Amino acid sequence: MRNLVILAMVVIGLQSCVAYYEEPSYNNFGSDGRDGRAYFKLNWGEQEPVYVDAGNVVPYNFRWDTFYRTSAGTYTVYYEYEFRRHGRWYIQAYEVDINVFQYRGEQGGRNYNGRNGEDVYFELMLYPDGYIDYTHAVLRAAEVQTPDAKGRILIGMKEEIKDDVKVELKYYAYPEREK
């Protein structure tokens, strides 16, 4: 009888050691990829502007030629140059409307994790004569030369479609004013 009890305990013990196996589930959804990050920097060519309001696309106390992480959206960068003509000082002001975008992360699927969106780097060069140099686009001449409600004159636009995303920049000049 004692042998029977020991045999029963061994059989029960061995059954408890059997690994539990579960069939893989095909209803598992992977995680979505994170959105890409957007970075922006300002630079100047020929001459540094005397005043810059970066419109929160970069910090107030930014450094030239330094990338800063920013958010997607439309920003307005305002800047001024001083120049001398016929013994008088004048100010020429410009505004640039910039559309900053981010690439979306890919959506996850059944047993699939979505890919992360690519990071995007923007650079805006500021020139005293209103010359436009924007790294993500090609210059297109402005069609309208009449002042808008703010008194600005559209002097140039750039746009490019890249991976089904449109990048757009509008460049405005204010009438020069005496200092």
C-alpha positions as CSV (number, residue, x, y, z in Angstrom):
1,M,0.0,0.0,0.0
2,R,2.9,2.3,0.8
3,N,4.2,1.7,-2.7
4,L,0.9,2.6,-4.2
5,V,0.8,5.9,-2.3
6,I,4.3,6.8,-3.4
7,L,3.4,6.0,-7.0
8,A,0.3,8.2,-6.9
9,M,2.3,11.1,-5.5
10,V,4.9,10.7,-8.2
11,V,2.2,10.6,-10.9
12,I,0.5,13.7,-9.5
13,G,3.9,15.4,-9.1
14,L,4.9,14.7,-12.7
15,Q,1.5,16.0,-14.0
16,S,2.1,19.3,-12.2
17,C,5.5,19.7,-14.0
18,V,4.0,19.6,-17.5
19,A,4.5,23.0,-19.2
20,Y,1.4,24.8,-20.3
21,Y,1.3,25.6,-24.0
22,E,-1.0,28.2,-25.5
23,E,-1.7,28.6,-29.2
24,P,-0.5,32.0,-30.5
25,S,-3.3,34.5,-30.8
26,Y,-3.8,36.3,-34.1
27,N,-5.6,39.1,-32.5
28,N,-2.5,40.8,-31.0
29,F,-2.1,44.3,-32.4
30,G,1.3,45.9,-32.5
31,S,2.0,49.4,-31.2
32,D,1.9,52.5,-33.4
33,G,5.2,54.1,-34.4
34,R,6.0,57.5,-32.8
35,D,5.7,60.6,-34.9
36,G,8.9,62.0,-36.3
37,R,10.4,65.1,-34.7
38,A,10.8,68.5,-36.4
39,Y,13.9,70.6,-35.9
40,F,14.4,74.2,-37.0
41,K,17.3,76.6,-37.2
42,L,17.8,80.2,-38.3
43,N,20.9,81.5,-40.1
44,W,21.8,84.8,-41.8
45,G,23.7,85.6,-45.0
46,E,25.8,88.7,-45.8
47,Q,24.7,90.6,-42.7
48,E,23.1,89.8,-39.4
49,P,19.6,91.3,-38.9
50,V,19.3,94.0,-36.2
51,Y,16.1,92.5,-34.8
52,V,14.5,89.1,-35.1
53,D,11.2,87.8,-33.7
54,A,11.3,84.1,-34.3
55,G,7.6,83.6,-33.6
56,N,8.2,80.7,-31.2
57,V,9.5,78.3,-33.9
58,V,12.8,78.5,-31.9
59,P,13.4,79.9,-28.4
60,Y,13.5,83.7,-27.8
61,N,17.2,83.6,-27.0
62,F,18.2,81.3,-29.8
63,R,21.6,80.9,-31.2
64,W,22.3,81.2,-35.0
65,D,23.0,77.9,-36.8
66,T,21.7,75.7,-34.0
67,F,18.8,73.2,-34.5
68,Y,16.0,73.4,-32.0
69,R,13.2,70.9,-31.6
70,T,9.8,72.4,-32.6
71,S,6.2,71.4,-33.1
72,A,4.3,71.1,-36.3
73,G,2.4,74.3,-37.3
74,T,2.5,77.6,-39.1
75,Y,5.0,80.1,-37.7
76,T,5.8,83.7,-38.7
77,V,9.4,84.9,-38.4
78,Y,9.8,88.7,-38.4
79,Y,13.1,90.4,-38.9
80,E,14.6,93.9,-39.7
81,Y,17.7,95.3,-41.3
82,E,19.0,98.8,-41.1
83,F,20.6,100.6,-44.0
84,R,21.8,104.1,-44.8
85,R,20.8,106.0,-47.9
86,H,21.6,109.7,-48.7
87,G,22.7,110.3,-45.1
88,R,19.6,108.9,-43.5
89,W,19.0,105.5,-41.7
90,Y,16.1,103.3,-42.9
91,I,14.6,100.0,-41.7
92,Q,13.5,97.3,-44.0
93,A,11.4,94.6,-42.4
94,Y,10.5,91.2,-43.6
95,E,8.1,88.4,-42.5
96,V,8.3,84.7,-43.5
97,D,5.3,82.4,-42.9
98,I,6.7,78.9,-42.5
99,N,4.7,75.7,-42.4
100,V,6.5,73.1,-40.2
101,F,5.4,69.5,-40.5
102,Q,6.2,66.2,-38.9
103,Y,6.0,62.8,-40.5
104,R,3.5,60.6,-38.8
105,G,4.4,57.2,-37.3
106,E,3.0,54.2,-39.0
107,Q,0.0,52.6,-37.5
108,G,0.5,49.2,-35.9
109,G,-1.3,46.1,-37.2
110,R,-1.9,42.5,-36.4
111,N,1.3,41.2,-34.9
112,Y,3.1,44.2,-36.4
113,N,4.6,47.3,-34.8
114,G,4.4,50.4,-36.9
115,R,7.6,52.2,-38.0
116,N,8.5,55.5,-36.5
117,G,8.1,58.7,-38.6
118,E,11.3,60.3,-40.0
119,D,12.7,63.4,-38.3
120,V,12.6,66.6,-40.4
121,Y,15.2,69.4,-40.4
122,F,14.3,72.9,-41.5
123,E,16.7,75.9,-42.0
124,L,15.7,79.4,-42.8
125,M,18.4,81.9,-44.1
126,L,17.7,85.6,-43.7
127,Y,19.1,88.1,-46.1
128,P,19.1,91.9,-46.1
129,D,17.8,92.2,-49.7
130,G,14.9,89.7,-49.2
131,Y,16.6,86.9,-51.1
132,I,15.0,83.6,-50.3
133,D,17.0,80.6,-49.5
134,Y,15.1,77.7,-48.0
135,T,16.6,74.2,-47.9
136,H,13.4,72.2,-48.6
137,A,12.0,74.0,-51.6
138,V,12.6,75.7,-55.0
139,L,11.9,79.5,-55.5
140,R,8.7,80.4,-57.3
141,A,8.0,84.0,-58.2
142,A,5.2,85.7,-56.4
143,E,2.1,86.4,-58.4
144,V,0.6,89.2,-56.3
145,Q,2.5,92.4,-55.6
146,T,-0.2,94.4,-53.8
147,P,-0.1,95.0,-50.0
148,D,-2.3,92.7,-47.8
149,A,-4.3,93.9,-44.8
150,K,-1.1,94.1,-42.7
151,G,0.6,96.3,-45.3
152,R,2.9,93.5,-46.4
153,I,3.8,92.7,-50.0
154,L,4.2,89.1,-51.0
155,I,7.6,88.9,-52.7
156,G,8.1,85.1,-53.0
157,M,6.7,81.7,-52.3
158,K,8.3,78.3,-52.2
159,E,6.5,75.0,-52.1
160,E,7.4,71.4,-52.6
161,I,5.6,68.2,-52.4
162,K,7.7,65.5,-50.7
163,D,6.2,62.1,-49.8
164,D,2.7,63.5,-50.3
165,V,3.4,66.3,-47.8
166,K,3.4,69.9,-49.0
167,V,6.0,72.2,-47.6
168,E,5.2,75.9,-48.1
169,L,7.0,79.2,-47.3
170,K,5.7,82.7,-48.0
171,Y,8.0,85.6,-47.9
172,Y,6.7,89.2,-47.3
173,A,8.4,92.6,-47.3
174,Y,7.1,95.7,-45.5
175,P,7.6,99.1,-47.0
176,E,10.9,100.6,-45.8
177,R,10.6,103.3,-43.1
178,E,12.9,105.9,-41.8
179,K,14.6,105.2,-38.5
